[in-house]
């Protein structure tokens, strides 16, 4: 007799929460970059900082956002 139990470890829930919060943070960086670029167009340093935030925010938001959906329960458990 084979009994397979699929149990979702608690660490998966925390990992999804971490990925969601990091994705939200990087989306906020995107909005912060837009705000900095539009608020300080004549100051070179602020403009460059805003552009860097615009370039860094979306890729990391996508990567961490995929981490929420990419953790499927594949074979986690045990067989008796």
C-alpha positions as CSV (number, residue, x, y, z in Angstrom):
1,X,0.0,0.0,0.0
2,X,1.4,3.4,-1.0
3,X,0.3,6.5,0.7
4,X,1.5,9.8,-0.8
5,X,1.0,13.0,1.3
6,X,1.6,16.3,-0.3
7,X,2.3,18.9,2.4
8,X,3.1,22.5,1.6
9,X,6.1,23.5,3.8
10,X,5.7,26.8,5.7
11,X,8.9,28.1,4.1
12,X,7.1,28.2,0.7
13,X,4.5,30.6,2.1
14,X,7.2,32.9,3.5
15,X,9.1,32.8,0.3
16,X,6.0,33.8,-1.7
17,X,5.4,36.6,0.8
18,X,9.0,37.7,0.5
19,X,8.8,37.7,-3.3
20,X,5.6,39.7,-3.3
21,X,7.0,42.3,-1.0
22,X,10.2,42.7,-3.0
23,X,8.2,42.9,-6.2
24,X,6.1,45.7,-4.7
25,X,9.2,47.5,-3.5
26,X,10.7,47.5,-7.0
27,X,7.5,48.7,-8.5
28,X,7.6,51.5,-6.0
29,X,11.1,52.3,-7.2
30,X,9.8,52.6,-10.7
31,X,7.3,55.2,-9.6
32,X,10.0,56.9,-7.6
33,X,12.2,57.1,-10.7
34,X,9.4,58.7,-12.7
35,X,8.9,61.2,-9.9
36,X,12.6,62.1,-9.6
37,X,13.0,62.5,-13.4
38,X,9.9,64.7,-13.7
39,X,10.6,66.8,-10.5
40,X,14.3,67.6,-11.1
41,X,14.9,67.7,-14.8
42,X,17.7,70.3,-14.7
43,X,19.8,68.7,-11.9
44,X,22.1,66.2,-13.6
45,X,22.7,64.0,-10.5
46,X,19.0,63.6,-9.7
47,X,18.1,63.0,-13.3
48,X,20.7,60.2,-13.5
49,X,19.5,58.7,-10.3
50,X,15.9,58.7,-11.6
51,X,17.0,57.0,-14.8
52,X,18.9,54.3,-12.8
53,X,15.8,53.7,-10.7
54,X,13.7,53.4,-13.9
55,X,16.2,50.9,-15.4
56,X,16.7,48.8,-12.2
57,X,13.1,48.6,-11.0
58,X,11.2,46.7,-13.7
59,X,13.6,43.7,-14.2
60,X,13.8,43.0,-10.5
61,X,10.0,43.4,-10.1
62,X,9.5,40.9,-12.9
63,X,12.0,38.4,-11.4
64,X,10.5,38.6,-7.9
65,X,7.0,38.6,-9.3
66,X,7.7,35.3,-11.2
67,X,9.0,33.9,-7.9
68,X,5.4,34.1,-6.5
69,X,4.0,31.9,-9.3
70,X,7.1,29.7,-9.9
71,X,7.0,27.7,-6.7
72,X,4.7,24.8,-7.5
73,X,4.3,21.9,-5.1
74,X,6.3,19.3,-7.2
75,X,6.9,16.1,-5.3
76,X,7.2,17.6,-1.9
77,X,6.1,15.0,0.6
78,X,6.9,11.5,1.4
79,X,5.8,8.0,0.4
80,X,5.0,5.3,3.0
